[in-house]
Amino acid sequence: MQPPGEGASARQRSPDSDRASRGHSRGNTTVGQVLCRPRVVPLGILFHCVDEDERTEFVSTRDLKMNRITGRAGGDNLIEMSPTDSFNDDINGYSQHASSSTGSFQQGQSAIDKQQQSKDSVFFRDGLRRIDFVLSYVDDKAGERKQERRRVYEANLAKVGLELETEDKSESEDGKTYFVKIHAPWEVLATYADVLKIKVPFKVNDIPDNTEMPMNWLSTPFRLPETIMHPEPDFFTAPFDKSKSDFFLIDDKETFFPPSNRNRIVYYILSRCSYLREECGDKDKKGIKRLLNNGTYTAAFPLHDCRYWKKSRDLHCESERYSLYKHWARFLFFFKEQPLNLVRKYYGEKIGIYFAWLGFYTEMLLFAAIVGTICFVYGVLTYKDNEWSKEICSAEIGGKIVMCPLCDKKCGFWKLNSTCNSSWQSHLFDNVGTVFFAIFMGIWVTLFLELWKRRQARLEYEWDLVDFEEEQQQLQLRPEYETKCSKRKLNHITQEMEPYLPITSKCARLCLSGATVIFWISLIIACIIGVIAYRLAVYAAFASIMKDNPTTQLHVVGPYITPQLATSVTASCINFVIIMILNLMYEKVAIWITDMEIPKTHLEYENKLTVKMFLFQFVNYYSSCFYVAFFKGKFVGYPGEYVYMFGEWSKLRNEECDPGGCLIELTTQLVIVMTGKQVWGNIQEALVPWLMNWWGSRKARKHPESLYSRWEQDNDLQCFGQLGLFDEYLEMVIQFGFITLFVASFPLAPLLALINNIIEVRVDAWKLTTQYRRPVASKAHSIGAWEEILSGIAVLSVVTNAFIVAFTSDMIPRLVYMYAYHPDGEMNMKGYINNSLSSFNISAFPLANSPEEGENPAWFNSSITSCRYRDFRYPSGHEKEYSHTMQFWHILAAKLAFIIIMEHVVFMVKFFVAWMIPDVPSDVRARVKRERYLVQEYLHNYEVEKLKKQLSHNNCSNDCSCEPMIYPSLSKHEVLSECL
């Protein structure tokens, strides 16, 4: 048995997984309480019906051809928002099979009694044909062109075999919306399943499942019912071939393709169907996406199978949405494993892969959170052993050290013990445990990525995604690419003419795209520089206002409010607001750039968009943290020779770090941006769609007597959108960057991420199940370009954490002092503070740097002749006055040596771990070989049997008295070598 969160059996696919629940194979049809047996006639089906009670007979015909029938549909009186509202189920009848009178299915019948249809009907009014897709539109007065587009488009859909049924606007809740219901018959499904190479079952899996875990009973509280975890039996599968349909396990054509595959096929047709007559000759005018953009249709979506809080009354409906809500989307189930197979079955592989990755990431965060918490606890336990903080807070040492002003004019001299609190706080994160945790996270990242590859390989096999890209993705060109690339060239592999983009056009588009990306990144950097300028300007104002330290009058928080803290917090908040504003613009810019490049396939489109959006977000979110970690306090100069941001004329002197270091400020910046992003993201994800749905359904709540059909309920929900899943990935990858790139400054970051992700899994599940329309199912064999981005972040994180420990924290200077400069030959930290501060003669202060009159504190007088600053320089009067001491160079050498050693150690361990852990588990590799062998063997036997039957039929037709031929058993060893 596999651990929670991972599919435990091989590909869970069945030709008729819901056959038992559906009750029959549609050979007989129930009309009210009447048993109807179908008989084929030229115009459709003749139902010979016998009432079991009254023994009376009548007939009803149903045209099988595509007919647009306008009539009333079943409904409901409530949006998906509140399961506590009342329903009038008894009035509305029991199922979509009900009929009010004889001949209610007559061709052309347009008046169907609403009371006789189920409110959750997912079938046409005949109760037989499943609704695979729904189009909605509002027929406005000035919409003649839209009407023509719809007429031609729907006629073209009919030409390819789709069947349509229209609900008149008089039957909609708002009285102005039309709904076009689409059904794909077997011929259409089989044809396009062949085109798309959809894998279907051909043999029951015969490989025993030997994945039982030791002490499996410990995981019982975290497990879900087997029917939820594995909703389908286990089969070997092969790409569907319409010409060999009898090779596959087809028990019932109506249920052979599950709803997710059906809506995927229909959407494939919708996205390529033209909405202009052929004689117009404009090949660019096609696809449902363009029709949605120009307002011809208002929405296009597949239907949910029931309400999320209540099963459908129709036994033929799977009610998988209800199962997902009950066992997955409720927060009370946060400790349970995810029903990934059911998620995949209902929403498709692409969404299933996302939740599998998110669940695995959350599981791995548990280990990082435990180690990070231990490191933080170590800092708390060694809190009182902090010798340098004791010296800073001491009245005899820190109370007598006069520090030089931190800004020009508005800042006065100050005593070192004023930073007592920040020094103690810094020790919580700046200790020996930080070094250990930085190394641990470098190894954790490698384990996370390698183990995810194994989990992903298992899912690829279980979900029929092996060789998906080669067999399917290249066949699925984007409709936009097909229409915009008018030129054709020969594909030497397929020997078919295919559209292509000329190299000159491609280069021009890439150059324009690159220039746009550079411009927007420059805009981000300009905003960050503006925030830095704010910090420099405001610090002087805070220092002037707070020079008498009036905040000490405040209880509890008073002593902690300093000019440095006030500046850091306000700057971080402003930076966060700027980040949120810029994010709104980046998404549109990135989409525009990617559309302009005209990617060839959906995979290429998503990868290009992913890289651009991550590049924007990387600079947007991390630039301020990079500034604090690697630039602040590194280029400040010394008294009399200060360094200014834009030159001396700007009067914006570069910031200095506290004597306790800049690490505590990096921690503050990280906490504000990371926590703010997570809280805001969860509120936005959950609250915004809920409020919009609540507002959109207000009319339906006012009319409880009206019926509210399944398509109307879904139409009032929010659209998941093209970038719905993309935004979720981006949010998690940005979080991943926070907990890896800067984790040395904040060991509790993985704990915060773990808490957020536990909530995130259920919030994403809840909103997808309850607040959004059902997305079109799509396949994906991996998380795409995000995997490469995560690997890049993992490598970069080793470098950034090594530099943070070396240059941002005071760990290396302290170790150098303890081992090389310790007093009296004893290895201790006594005297470190005095040793780490240089001295400057106050009389040598330039007038531009001297505090203005009244800025100095009351205790400052003319008897104080020198001030201290944070650096390792020779004092005034020395032959090397104000130049760096030898200790400075020793410390610099130690920092560089630490970076080299840490990087090499972590990278060696990373490569060793990656080499030790194979990307594909051995049992999965064996199963893949077994399946490929079986496909070859069974196809071989199938062709032999087909040949036998054909030859026998031919021989018997020529001479019926002949003896049956004895066919030699054909060798099949040739099918084994390549597979095994």
URFEN-V432073 format. One record per run of one state. SS is the DSSP state (H for helix, E for strand, - for the rest). FROM is the first residue (numbers start at 1). TO is the last residue. If there is no record, write none. Layout:
SS&FROM&TO / SS&FROM&TO
This chain:
-&1&11 / E&12&12 / -&13&18 / H&19&22 / -&23&27 / E&28&31 / -&32&33 / E&34&41 / -&42&43 / E&44&51 / -&52&56 / E&57&62 / -&63&69 / E&70&71 / -&72&113 / H&114&116 / -&117&122 / E&123&123 / -&124&129 / E&130&130 / -&131&132 / E&133&138 / -&139&143 / H&144&159 / -&160&161 / E&162&167 / -&168&168 / H&169&171 / -&172&176 / E&177&184 / -&185&185 / H&186&196 / -&197&198 / E&199&204 / -&205&215 / H&216&222 / -&223&225 / H&226&229 / -&230&233 / E&234&239 / -&240&241 / H&242&247 / -&248&252 / H&253&256 / -&257&258 / H&259&270 / -&271&273 / E&274&274 / -&275&277 / H&278&280 / -&281&285 / E&286&286 / -&287&287 / H&288&293 / -&294&298 / E&299&302 / -&303&319 / H&320&329 / -&330&330 / H&331&333 / -&334&339 / H&340&347 / -&348&348 / H&349&381 / -&382&382 / H&383&385 / -&386&386 / H&387&393 / -&394&401 / E&402&403 / -&404&413 / E&414&415 / H&416&427 / -&428&431 / H&432&462 / -&463&467 / H&468&471 / -&472&472 / H&473&475 / -&476&476 / E&477&477 / -&478&478 / H&479&484 / -&485&487 / E&488&491 / -&492&495 / E&496&499 / -&500&502 / H&503&545 / -&546&549 / H&550&553 / -&554&557 / H&558&560 / -&561&562 / H&563&597 / -&598&600 / E&601&601 / H&602&630 / -&631&636 / E&637&638 / -&639&640 / E&641&642 / -&643&643 / E&644&644 / -&645&647 / H&648&650 / -&651&652 / E&653&653 / -&654&662 / H&663&696 / -&697&697 / H&698&702 / -&703&709 / H&710&715 / -&716&717 / E&718&718 / -&719&723 / H&724&741 / -&742&742 / H&743&745 / -&746&748 / H&749&771 / E&772&772 / -&773&773 / E&774&774 / -&775&784 / H&785&808 / -&809&810 / H&811&820 / -&821&822 / H&823&825 / -&826&831 / H&832&836 / E&837&841 / H&842&844 / -&845&865 / E&866&870 / -&871&872 / E&873&873 / -&874&883 / E&884&884 / -&885&885 / H&886&916 / -&917&921 / H&922&958 / -&959&973 / H&974&977 / -&978&980
